[in-house]
Amino acid sequence: MAYKISDACISCGACEPECPVGAISQGDTIYVINPDLCIDCGACEGVCPVGAPQQQD
């Protein structure tokens, strides 16, 4: 399942360049992950200082 960025996101942008498929972009208030592009690699989760990217069930 794809990752999703929770409301804990502080919009630091650390996750965006880590995504190998470009699934992460700046949303209106927080970063968002396009679930159709996400390959469930977890790279974003590893660099987020607040743990906002979370794997969906």
OpenMM code with the backbone's topology and positions (N, CA, C; nanometers):
from openmm import Vec3, app, unit

residues = "MET ALA TYR LYS ILE SER ASP ALA CYS ILE SER CYS GLY ALA CYS GLU PRO GLU CYS PRO VAL GLY ALA ILE SER GLN GLY ASP THR ILE TYR VAL ILE ASN PRO ASP LEU CYS ILE ASP CYS GLY ALA CYS GLU GLY VAL CYS PRO VAL GLY ALA PRO GLN GLN GLN ASP".split()
positions = [
    Vec3(0.0836, -0.1188, 0.0000),
    Vec3(0.0000, 0.0000, 0.0000),
    Vec3(0.0882, 0.1252, 0.0000),
    Vec3(0.0367, 0.2299, -0.0539),
    Vec3(0.1094, 0.3558, -0.0646),
    Vec3(0.1256, 0.4240, 0.0708),
    Vec3(0.2247, 0.5106, 0.0775),
    Vec3(0.2438, 0.5938, 0.1952),
    Vec3(0.1524, 0.7155, 0.1852),
    Vec3(0.1207, 0.7738, 0.2993),
    Vec3(0.0424, 0.8968, 0.3055),
    Vec3(0.1092, 0.9866, 0.4082),
    Vec3(0.1099, 1.1158, 0.3844),
    Vec3(0.1700, 1.2107, 0.4774),
    Vec3(0.0611, 1.2623, 0.5708),
    Vec3(0.0845, 1.2463, 0.7001),
    Vec3(-0.0147, 1.2864, 0.8006),
    Vec3(-0.0095, 1.4372, 0.8269),
    Vec3(-0.1037, 1.4825, 0.9077),
    Vec3(-0.1102, 1.6240, 0.9454),
    Vec3(0.0077, 1.6670, 1.0315),
    Vec3(0.0907, 1.5722, 1.0734),
    Vec3(0.2098, 1.6061, 1.1517),
    Vec3(0.3150, 1.6760, 1.0656),
    Vec3(0.2974, 1.6742, 0.9341),
    Vec3(0.3926, 1.7350, 0.8396),
    Vec3(0.4175, 1.8821, 0.8745),
    Vec3(0.5457, 1.9194, 0.8754),
    Vec3(0.5836, 2.0577, 0.9032),
    Vec3(0.6298, 2.1296, 0.7754),
    Vec3(0.6043, 2.0694, 0.6617),
    Vec3(0.6384, 2.1259, 0.5303),
    Vec3(0.7853, 2.1633, 0.5156),
    Vec3(0.8730, 2.0800, 0.5695),
    Vec3(1.0164, 2.1080, 0.5593),
    Vec3(1.0722, 2.0703, 0.4221),
    Vec3(1.0052, 1.9776, 0.3536),
    Vec3(1.0472, 1.9387, 0.2195),
    Vec3(1.1553, 1.8327, 0.2129),
    Vec3(1.1957, 1.7776, 0.3263),
    Vec3(1.3029, 1.6770, 0.3273),
    Vec3(1.2652, 1.5528, 0.2470),
    Vec3(1.1391, 1.5195, 0.2435),
    Vec3(1.0933, 1.3972, 0.1778),
    Vec3(1.0926, 1.4056, 0.0249),
    Vec3(1.0603, 1.5220, -0.0274),
    Vec3(1.0403, 1.5344, -0.1725),
    Vec3(1.1588, 1.4872, -0.2558),
    Vec3(1.2812, 1.5317, -0.2289),
    Vec3(1.3925, 1.4861, -0.3137),
    Vec3(1.4310, 1.3401, -0.2920),
    Vec3(1.3848, 1.2788, -0.1853),
    Vec3(1.4170, 1.1386, -0.1575),
    Vec3(1.3312, 1.0409, -0.2365),
    Vec3(1.2188, 1.0861, -0.2869),
    Vec3(1.1272, 0.9963, -0.3581),
    Vec3(1.1845, 0.9623, -0.4960),
    Vec3(1.2130, 0.8339, -0.5211),
    Vec3(1.2737, 0.7944, -0.6487),
    Vec3(1.1807, 0.8032, -0.7690),
    Vec3(1.0498, 0.8155, -0.7439),
    Vec3(0.9544, 0.8198, -0.8548),
    Vec3(0.8802, 0.9530, -0.8641),
    Vec3(0.9186, 1.0510, -0.7832),
    Vec3(0.8566, 1.1832, -0.7900),
    Vec3(0.7121, 1.1876, -0.7470),
    Vec3(0.6755, 1.1031, -0.6504),
    Vec3(0.5359, 1.0963, -0.6061),
    Vec3(0.5002, 1.2024, -0.5029),
    Vec3(0.5989, 1.2749, -0.4504),
    Vec3(0.5745, 1.3719, -0.3438),
    Vec3(0.5801, 1.5135, -0.3986),
    Vec3(0.4798, 1.5936, -0.3604),
    Vec3(0.4769, 1.7330, -0.4034),
    Vec3(0.4194, 1.8196, -0.2922),
    Vec3(0.4443, 1.9498, -0.3017),
    Vec3(0.3926, 2.0445, -0.2030),
    Vec3(0.2434, 2.0614, -0.2252),
    Vec3(0.1657, 2.0370, -0.1207),
    Vec3(0.0222, 2.0593, -0.1275),
    Vec3(-0.0111, 2.1987, -0.0782),
    Vec3(-0.1374, 2.2227, -0.0465),
    Vec3(-0.1792, 2.3545, 0.0005),
    Vec3(-0.1144, 2.3903, 0.1338),
    Vec3(-0.1122, 2.2948, 0.2264),
    Vec3(-0.0561, 2.3235, 0.3591),
    Vec3(0.0529, 2.2261, 0.4003),
    Vec3(0.0495, 2.1050, 0.3454),
    Vec3(0.1501, 2.0029, 0.3761),
    Vec3(0.1909, 1.9342, 0.2458),
    Vec3(0.2974, 1.8560, 0.2522),
    Vec3(0.3369, 1.7773, 0.1356),
    Vec3(0.2401, 1.6607, 0.1185),
    Vec3(0.2220, 1.6172, -0.0038),
    Vec3(0.1299, 1.5072, -0.0338),
    Vec3(0.1994, 1.4035, -0.1211),
    Vec3(0.1517, 1.2799, -0.1108),
    Vec3(0.2046, 1.1693, -0.1906),
    Vec3(0.0961, 1.1215, -0.2858),
    Vec3(0.1298, 1.1145, -0.4132),
    Vec3(0.0373, 1.0622, -0.5137),
    Vec3(0.0370, 0.9100, -0.5000),
    Vec3(-0.0747, 0.8514, -0.4546),
    Vec3(-0.0782, 0.7063, -0.4317),
    Vec3(-0.0631, 0.6232, -0.5583),
    Vec3(-0.0928, 0.6824, -0.6730),
    Vec3(-0.0787, 0.6099, -0.7998),
    Vec3(0.0669, 0.5971, -0.8424),
    Vec3(0.1528, 0.6866, -0.7922),
    Vec3(0.2946, 0.6829, -0.8261),
    Vec3(0.3796, 0.6160, -0.7178),
    Vec3(0.3341, 0.6201, -0.5945),
    Vec3(0.4109, 0.5676, -0.4812),
    Vec3(0.4408, 0.4186, -0.4999),
    Vec3(0.5689, 0.3819, -0.4810),
    Vec3(0.6098, 0.2416, -0.4945),
    Vec3(0.6352, 0.1767, -0.3584),
    Vec3(0.5948, 0.2448, -0.2507),
    Vec3(0.6012, 0.1885, -0.1156),
    Vec3(0.7441, 0.1559, -0.0723),
    Vec3(0.8397, 0.2416, -0.1102),
    Vec3(0.9802, 0.2136, -0.0788),
    Vec3(1.0206, 0.2594, 0.0613),
    Vec3(0.9506, 0.3595, 0.1159),
    Vec3(0.9801, 0.4076, 0.2506),
    Vec3(1.0922, 0.5092, 0.2598),
    Vec3(1.1455, 0.5549, 0.1477),
    Vec3(1.2547, 0.6526, 0.1511),
    Vec3(1.2113, 0.7808, 0.2213),
    Vec3(1.0893, 0.8218, 0.2004),
    Vec3(1.0392, 0.9448, 0.2615),
    Vec3(1.0286, 0.9318, 0.4133),
    Vec3(0.9867, 0.8172, 0.4583),
    Vec3(0.9707, 0.7929, 0.6014),
    Vec3(1.1045, 0.8038, 0.6747),
    Vec3(1.2107, 0.7591, 0.6104),
    Vec3(1.3422, 0.7584, 0.6726),
    Vec3(1.4045, 0.8951, 0.6927),
    Vec3(1.3612, 0.9963, 0.6174),
    Vec3(1.4216, 1.1287, 0.6288),
    Vec3(1.3326, 1.2304, 0.6993),
    Vec3(1.2098, 1.1967, 0.7244),
    Vec3(1.1167, 1.2920, 0.7857),
    Vec3(1.1483, 1.3117, 0.9339),
    Vec3(1.1702, 1.4379, 0.9766),
    Vec3(1.2042, 1.4622, 1.1169),
    Vec3(1.0882, 1.4447, 1.2134),
    Vec3(0.9646, 1.4400, 1.1615),
    Vec3(0.8488, 1.4254, 1.2511),
    Vec3(0.7690, 1.2979, 1.2250),
    Vec3(0.8162, 1.2122, 1.1348),
    Vec3(0.7483, 1.0856, 1.1079),
    Vec3(0.6133, 1.1000, 1.0380),
    Vec3(0.5972, 1.2049, 0.9580),
    Vec3(0.4685, 1.2279, 0.8924),
    Vec3(0.4332, 1.1240, 0.7851),
    Vec3(0.5278, 1.0791, 0.7014),
    Vec3(0.4902, 0.9751, 0.6043),
    Vec3(0.4629, 0.8427, 0.6758),
    Vec3(0.3453, 0.7888, 0.6524),
    Vec3(0.3065, 0.6642, 0.7191),
    Vec3(0.2493, 0.5685, 0.6169),
    Vec3(0.2857, 0.4416, 0.6340),
    Vec3(0.2371, 0.3387, 0.5433),
    Vec3(0.0892, 0.3137, 0.5701),
    Vec3(0.0120, 0.3103, 0.4629),
    Vec3(-0.1316, 0.2873, 0.4741),
    Vec3(-0.1629, 0.1382, 0.4716),
    Vec3(-0.2661, 0.1000, 0.5416),
    Vec3(-0.3087, -0.0414, 0.5453),
    Vec3(-0.3937, -0.0754, 0.4261),
] * unit.nanometer
topology = app.Topology()
chain = topology.addChain("A")
for resn in residues:
    res = topology.addResidue(resn, chain)
    for name in ("N", "CA", "C"):
        topology.addAtom(name, app.Element.getBySymbol(name[0]), res)
